[in-house]
Amino acid sequence: MSFNPGITVGSSIFTDLVYADDTALLLPSATGATTSLKSFRDSASHLGLNISWPKTKLQNIISGPKPPDISVDGNTVESSSTMTLSRERNNNNCHLSTVSPANLIAV
């Protein structure tokens, strides 16, 4: 059986969301999270980029129970039930930035 990452919204399929140095991989279930993270890690390494494993989290964004923690090549990826945002103030401009998880695998 092949695994196809991404979620379908109408007739569109979304596989990820990227903003600055944060990435959310979108998966239909937690089943393919390990495979997707390994693929993402391999692709990023070709560009000289690394995944921050302590910041990488799994989160169920639709409904249902929290997915189980997984291991990717000895790195534990914990499941999280919430997304943490912080408000930062620079030069009197206020914006929201993701603090944790910086790398979110949404299922």
PATI-984369 format. One record per residue (C-alpha): residue number from 1; residue in three letters; x, y, z. Coordinates in Angstrom, 2 decimals, m for minus. Layout:
+------+------+---------+---------+---------+
! resi ! resn !    east !   north !      up !
+------+------+---------+---------+---------+
!  NUM !  ALA !       X !       Y !       Z !
...
+------+------+---------+---------+---------+
END
This chain:
+------+------+---------+---------+---------+
! resi ! resn !    east !   north !      up !
+------+------+---------+---------+---------+
!    1 !  MET !    0.00 !    0.00 !    0.00 !
!    2 !  SER !    1.40 !    3.42 !   m0.91 !
!    3 !  PHE !    1.16 !    6.44 !    1.34 !
!    4 !  ASN !    0.06 !    9.78 !   m0.11 !
!    5 !  PRO !    0.69 !   12.74 !    2.21 !
!    6 !  GLY !   m1.63 !   15.70 !    2.26 !
!    7 !  ILE !   m5.18 !   16.63 !    3.08 !
!    8 !  THR !   m7.95 !   17.31 !    0.59 !
!    9 !  VAL !   m9.95 !   20.54 !    0.80 !
!   10 !  GLY !  m12.52 !   20.64 !   m1.98 !
!   11 !  SER !  m10.62 !   19.66 !   m5.10 !
!   12 !  SER !   m7.21 !   20.80 !   m3.76 !
!   13 !  ILE !   m4.61 !   18.70 !   m1.96 !
!   14 !  PHE !   m2.35 !   20.44 !    0.56 !
!   15 !  THR !    0.82 !   18.65 !    1.71 !
!   16 !  ASP !    2.46 !   21.37 !    3.81 !
!   17 !  LEU !    2.37 !   24.93 !    5.09 !
!   18 !  VAL !    5.62 !   26.88 !    5.22 !
!   19 !  TYR !    6.34 !   30.26 !    6.82 !
!   20 !  ALA !    9.91 !   31.52 !    7.27 !
!   21 !  ASP !   11.74 !   28.63 !    8.96 !
!   22 !  ASP !    8.60 !   26.86 !   10.22 !
!   23 !  THR !    6.93 !   24.00 !    8.39 !
!   24 !  ALA !    3.73 !   22.07 !    9.02 !
!   25 !  LEU !    3.41 !   18.78 !    7.16 !
!   26 !  LEU !   m0.25 !   17.86 !    6.66 !
!   27 !  LEU !   m1.14 !   14.17 !    6.78 !
!   28 !  PRO !   m4.47 !   12.33 !    6.68 !
!   29 !  SER !   m3.39 !   10.22 !    9.69 !
!   30 !  ALA !   m0.42 !    9.66 !   11.99 !
!   31 !  THR !    0.36 !    6.44 !   10.15 !
!   32 !  GLY !    2.70 !    8.08 !    7.63 !
!   33 !  ALA !    4.31 !   10.62 !    9.96 !
!   34 !  THR !    7.59 !    8.73 !   10.30 !
!   35 !  THR !    7.91 !    8.21 !    6.53 !
!   36 !  SER !    7.04 !   11.85 !    5.83 !
!   37 !  LEU !    9.53 !   13.16 !    8.40 !
!   38 !  LYS !   12.32 !   10.98 !    7.01 !
!   39 !  SER !   11.59 !   12.21 !    3.50 !
!   40 !  PHE !   11.46 !   15.83 !    4.70 !
!   41 !  ARG !   14.75 !   15.38 !    6.62 !
!   42 !  ASP !   16.45 !   13.87 !    3.56 !
!   43 !  SER !   15.21 !   16.65 !    1.26 !
!   44 !  ALA !   16.23 !   19.38 !    3.72 !
!   45 !  SER !   19.70 !   17.90 !    4.20 !
!   46 !  HIS !   20.42 !   18.30 !    0.47 !
!   47 !  LEU !   19.97 !   22.03 !    1.04 !
!   48 !  GLY !   22.17 !   22.07 !    4.14 !
!   49 !  LEU !   19.17 !   22.35 !    6.48 !
!   50 !  ASN !   18.47 !   20.30 !    9.60 !
!   51 !  ILE !   15.31 !   19.47 !   11.53 !
!   52 !  SER !   15.23 !   20.61 !   15.15 !
!   53 !  TRP !   13.90 !   17.39 !   16.64 !
!   54 !  PRO !   13.13 !   18.84 !   20.11 !
!   55 !  LYS !   10.86 !   21.42 !   18.44 !
!   56 !  THR !    9.16 !   18.91 !   16.15 !
!   57 !  LYS !    5.70 !   17.87 !   17.39 !
!   58 !  LEU !    2.70 !   15.83 !   16.23 !
!   59 !  GLN !   m0.75 !   17.34 !   16.61 !
!   60 !  ASN !   m4.24 !   16.21 !   15.64 !
!   61 !  ILE !   m5.82 !   19.38 !   14.25 !
!   62 !  ILE !   m9.23 !   18.01 !   13.31 !
!   63 !  SER !  m10.74 !   15.74 !   15.94 !
!   64 !  GLY !  m10.00 !   12.61 !   17.83 !
!   65 !  PRO !   m7.30 !   11.59 !   20.25 !
!   66 !  LYS !   m3.78 !   12.90 !   20.40 !
!   67 !  PRO !   m1.52 !   10.81 !   18.13 !
!   68 !  PRO !    1.15 !    8.65 !   19.79 !
!   69 !  ASP !    4.75 !    9.80 !   20.10 !
!   70 !  ILE !    6.96 !    8.42 !   17.33 !
!   71 !  SER !   10.67 !    7.86 !   16.81 !
!   72 !  VAL !   12.55 !    8.92 !   13.68 !
!   73 !  ASP !   16.06 !    7.47 !   13.55 !
!   74 !  GLY !   16.38 !    7.62 !   17.34 !
!   75 !  ASN !   14.80 !   11.08 !   17.66 !
!   76 !  THR !   11.58 !   11.15 !   19.67 !
!   77 !  VAL !    8.81 !   13.26 !   18.17 !
!   78 !  GLU !    6.30 !   14.01 !   20.90 !
!   79 !  SER !    2.60 !   14.47 !   20.42 !
!   80 !  SER !    1.11 !   17.79 !   21.49 !
!   81 !  SER !   m2.51 !   18.67 !   22.18 !
!   82 !  THR !   m1.98 !   22.43 !   21.83 !
!   83 !  MET !   m0.09 !   24.92 !   19.69 !
!   84 !  THR !    1.80 !   27.57 !   21.64 !
!   85 !  LEU !    2.04 !   31.08 !   20.24 !
!   86 !  SER !    3.83 !   34.06 !   21.72 !
!   87 !  ARG !    3.39 !   37.73 !   21.09 !
!   88 !  GLU !    6.62 !   39.53 !   20.34 !
!   89 !  ARG !    7.10 !   43.28 !   20.21 !
!   90 !  ASN !    9.83 !   44.70 !   17.97 !
!   91 !  ASN !   10.09 !   48.40 !   17.12 !
!   92 !  ASN !    6.53 !   48.93 !   18.40 !
!   93 !  ASN !    5.22 !   46.42 !   15.85 !
!   94 !  CYS !    3.38 !   43.51 !   17.36 !
!   95 !  HIS !    3.18 !   40.15 !   15.61 !
!   96 !  LEU !    2.49 !   36.56 !   16.55 !
!   97 !  SER !    5.18 !   33.99 !   16.08 !
!   98 !  THR !    5.24 !   30.26 !   16.60 !
!   99 !  VAL !    7.34 !   29.29 !   19.60 !
!  100 !  SER !    6.54 !   25.62 !   19.90 !
!  101 !  PRO !    6.19 !   23.54 !   17.92 !
!  102 !  ALA !    8.39 !   25.08 !   15.26 !
!  103 !  ASN !    8.03 !   21.96 !   13.17 !
!  104 !  LEU !    4.47 !   20.69 !   13.36 !
!  105 !  ILE !    3.28 !   17.48 !   11.81 !
!  106 !  ALA !   m0.47 !   17.98 !   11.65 !
!  107 !  VAL !   m2.63 !   14.89 !   11.32 !
+------+------+---------+---------+---------+
END
